[in-house]
Amino acid sequence: MRTGLFTLLLLTFSVHALAWQHIKSDTAAKAAANKNVLAFPFAVRSLETNWGFGGIAARFFRPGHDTNSRTSDVNILGLYTLRSQLILVLSSTIFFPKEDHIARFQASYSYYPDDFWGLGNHAPFSAKTGFSQKQYFINPQFLKRIQGNLYLGVTYEYQHTGPVSYPEGSVFDQENTTGRHGGNTSGIGPILSWDTRNNAYSPDRGGFAEIQYEYFRPFTGSDFKFTLLSIDLRKFFHLSPKSVLAIQGLGGLTFGNTPFRKLEELGGTDMMRGYYGGRYTDKCLMAYQAEYRRFLFWRIGIVAFAATGEVASTPGRFDLDGLHYTSGGGLRFALSKEEKLNLRVDYGVAKHSNAFTVQLREAF
């Protein structure tokens, strides 16, 4: 608790200075409001990273100066942690004029000492195994409006992982875990997306529904033969000028010889906050969360959230008695009031664990 509060104070101080510079910049140059740039160092602490230190730079713009389109962004992030984890990420979402086309892109490199408990919704804590692995990842997506707010698109995903370093005789060997020797996954597939959100970063109205299907086979360059299907549903209710209720449901299925890095995972910084990312891992996932968001004053807001979910080896093995639960709350600091871009600091409580998460943007 003490270290988490120190993280919060450190971040609040640094973004306070950044926000003041941003306010002065807006006042001096309203004409350049579509070319905002934010850059700042940060310190974080979470279950997955321990202490971490890094920096982020983000540029916000509107292609073609289309003021009716949502704001596009390009982000670069670097993070190094006391667990000797190194993470470099480049990501972008671009809304083209009139939002007839949307492009998304993410690329990353990571050397990531991590923990794994094996497969299953009831994997025991005693099975925890530390491991490390290098990973390269790239995922471009392109969507085209086909009717109203309905988009059809394509996604391509490539991931290279090195051999896993782990103790002999651990859960990796006991379960003969697919992917522990590393390899390439390369897959392509369609996206069907429906999006009526009024803001890209912190919507207070509208909804979002998306289905992605990815096909990984040798002819696409993959060392593993498997298929992924994912569903993401969100709805945002405008309760008052200062409050929003947001709800989300996630579903994921994978079929075939799926490497463990591509299996469905419960926990992390966005869904089931409070659980270690990947605490429960298997081929199928369902998870739900609700979050109440309340603006207080100046650039400060608060949230309260709750979530439930589980993993299973097949859809038929989901069991209401197997649901896991988390709840918690957090603070929000508006880095850009105009774009509704928030820095979020959350504290989630789960069974046998709890965690602070510090991220740019909302969880969903």
N, C-alpha and C positions, 0 to 999 in steps of 0.2 A: 504493500500500500504506500509506503513512504517513497519508494523509488518511482512509482507511478505518478504520485503527486508532483515530484520534482520534474518529471518529464512534462507534465501539463504546464507547470510554471515556465519552464524553459521555452516551450513552444509558444505559449501565449505572449511572452516577452518578444520573441523574434518576429512573430507575425504581426504584433502590434506595430513595430517599427516599419515592417513591410507595408501594412495597410495604410499607415500615415503617408508614406511615400506615394502609394497608389492614389490616395485621395488628392494629393497635391498635383500629381500628374494629370488626373482627370480634370481638375479645375483649370489647369494651364493649357490643356490640349483636348478639348471635347471632340474636335474633328478627327482625332486619332483613336477614338474609343474602340474602333473595331480592330486595333492592332495592339491590344494590351499584352504585356509580358510580365509574368511573375517569376521570380527566382529567389530561393532562400535555402539556407541550410536547415537541417532538422535533426532531432534526436528522438529515438523511439525505444520502447521496451515492450516485448510481447512474449507469449509462451514459446513461439517458434524461433525468435531471434535473440532473446536476452536483450542487452543494450545494443542499439544500432545507431550509426551516425552516417549522414549522407547529405545529399542536396537534390533539389528538383528545380527544373526550369520549364515553364509552360507558356506557350503563346496562344492567344485567343483571337480569332478573326472571322470574318464573314466573306467567303469568296464572292467576287462580283459586287461587293458592297450591298448585298441583298439584306436589308434590315428586317425583312419579314421571316427570314430563315433563322433557325437556331444557331447558336454560336459554335463554330468549329474550333478544334484545338490540336496542338502538337505538344507532347510531353516527353521530357527526358529525365530519368531518375537514376541515381546511383546510391547504393547502400552497402556499408560494410558493418558487420556486427562482431560482438565479442565471442561469438561461436565460430568465428573465421568464415562467415558466410559473405559472399560477394554477389551482389545482384545489380545488373545493369538492364534498364528497360527503356525502350522507345515505343510510344503508342500515339495513336492519332484517330480522331473521328472527324470527318469532313462532310458537312452538309452543303451540297452544291446548290446554286441558285434555284429558288422555288422548291428545294428539297425533292426534286425529281430523281436525284441520285444521291446515294450515301456511300462513302468509302470508310472502312475501318482498317486499322493496321496495328499489329503488335509484334515486336521482336524483342528477345531477351537473351541474356547469358547469365548463368548462375552456377556458382560452386556452393553447394548447399548442404552442409552437415545437418541432418534431420533425424526424425524418430519415426519408427514404424512398429505397429502392433500386430501385424498380420491381417487376415481377412475376416470379415464377419461383423455382425451387429453387436455381438457380445464378446469381442476380443478382449481378453483379460489385460489389466494394466501391467501385470507381471511379465507379459510377453514383450514389453517395450524394448526395442533394439535401436541403438544409434547407428547411423550409416552416413556416408557422404557420396556425392555423385556430381559430376559436371553435366551441364545441360544447355543446349542451344534450342531456341524456339522461334518460329516465325508463323504468323497467321494473318494474311490479307483477306479481306472480305469486301464484296461489292454488291450493292443492292440497287434495284431500279423500281420506281413506283409503277404499279400496274393498274391500280384503281383506287382513288381516294387516298386513304392512309395505309393501303396494303402494298407491301413491297415483296418482290421476289429477287433472290440473289444467289451468290455462290461463295463458298468458303473453301480455302485451301489451308492445310495445316501441316507443318513439318517440324519434327522434334528429333534431335540427336541427343542421346544420353550415353555417357561413358559407363564403364563397369562400376557396380556398386561396391564400395569398401565397407565390409561389415564383419562382425565376429563370426568365426566358424561355428556351426552348430546352432545358430540363432534361428529365429522364425523364418528368415529367408530360405534357409536350407530345409527346415522342417516342412514347409509348405511348398517347396520347389517353385518359388515365386517367379512368375514370368517377367522377364525384363531385367533381372538382377545382373545379367552380364552386359547390359547396355544394348544399343542398336538404334535403328532409325524407324520412326513412324512417319508416314506420309500419306495423307488422305484428302479427298475432295468430296464435296457434296452440296446440296441445295439448302437455302435458307428461305423460310416464309415468315414475314414479319409484319405486324400491325402495330402502329405507333401513333397515338394521339396526345402524347405528353406535351405540355406547354413549355417545358424547359429541359435542356439536356442534362443539367447537373442536379437540380433540386426541384422537380416538378411539384405543383400543388393541385393539378387537375389532369385528367386524362388517364389513359391506360397504355399498356404495352403487352404484347403477346408474341412470342417467337419460338419457332421450331427449327432445329438444325439437325441434319442427318449427314454423317461423315462416313465414307467408305475407305478403308485402309487395306490395300492389297499389294502384292509384289509389282504389278504393272504400274502402280502409282508411286513406287519407290519405297515401299514399306517392308521392313523385315518381319512384321507381324500381320496376320490376317484377322481383322476384327472390324466391327461396326459400332458407331456411337449414335445415339439418338438423345437429344436434350430438349427440354421444354422449359420456358421461362415466362411466367405470367405475373403482371403487376397492375395494381390499381391505386389511384391517388384521389383522396376525398378532401375537398376544400371545406374545412369545418368553419373557419373564420378567417379574417385577414391575417391573423397571426398563428394559425394552427392548421396542421395537415395530418390526416391519417393515411398511412401507406401500408399496403399489404402485398405479399409476394408468395408465390408457390413455385417450387422447382421440382423437376422430375428428370431423371437420367437413367438410360439403359445402355448397356454395352454387351455385345455378343461376340463370341469367338475367342481367339487366343490373345486376350488383351494384356499388355504389359502393365505392371502395377502403377506406373506413373500416369496412366490414362484411365484408371478405374475411378469410380465415383467416390468422393470423399466428403465426410461430414465434419464440419468445424472450420475455423478460420476467421478471417477479418470481416467477411461479408454476410455469411449465413451461419447460424449457430455460434455466434460470438460467445466466448467463454470456454469452448472446446478447442484443443489443439487442432490445427488444420490437418485432416487425415486421421484423426483419432479413431474413427471407424471407417473402414474402406471395404468396398465390395463392388459387384457388377451393376447393382441397381440402387437408386436413391430416390427418396421423396422427402421434401422439407418445406416448411411453411413458416412465415414470420410476419409480424405486424409491428409497426413503429409509429408512435405518436410524436410529432415534431412541433415544437412551440418556440416562436420568436419572442425574446424578452425585451432587449433594448440595444441600441447602437448596433453592434455586429454580433451580439451574443444570442445564442439559442440553446435549448435543451431538448433531449429526446428521452423516451422510454420505449423499450422494445421487449418482445418475447418471441421465442421460436421453438419449433418442435420438428423432429425428423428422424429418419432411420435409414439404414442400408440393408440390402439383402442380396442373396446370390441369384434369385430369380424373382420376378414380380409376384408370383404366387406365395412367396415366403414372407411378404410384409405382414406384420402382426401389430395390432394396436398396443399390445402389451410391451412391444419392443421399442416404442417411441422414446427418444431422448428429449430433454427440455433444457432451455436456457432462458435467461432474462437479464435485464440490466438497463443501464441508462448512460447518458453521455452529454457532453457539451459540444456546441458548434460555434465556430468563429468564421465569419464571412470574410474571406480573402478578397472577394469581389462582390459587392452588394448588387451591382448592375447585372452580372451574369449568374448570381446566386451560387457561386462556387464556395463551398465550405471546407474548412479543415475540421475533421471530426475526431473527437477523443471519446472512446467508448469503454465502458467497463462491463464485461459480461460475466455472469455467474452460472456455472454448470455443475453437474454432480462430480465431485472430487476435483474440480479445477475452476479457476477463474482467470481472467486475463484483461489487460488493457490493450486496446488497439488504437493506433493513431494513423489516419489515412487522409488523403486528399479525396474529396467528393463523398457523397452519401454511399451507404452500403448498397442501395438499389434505388 
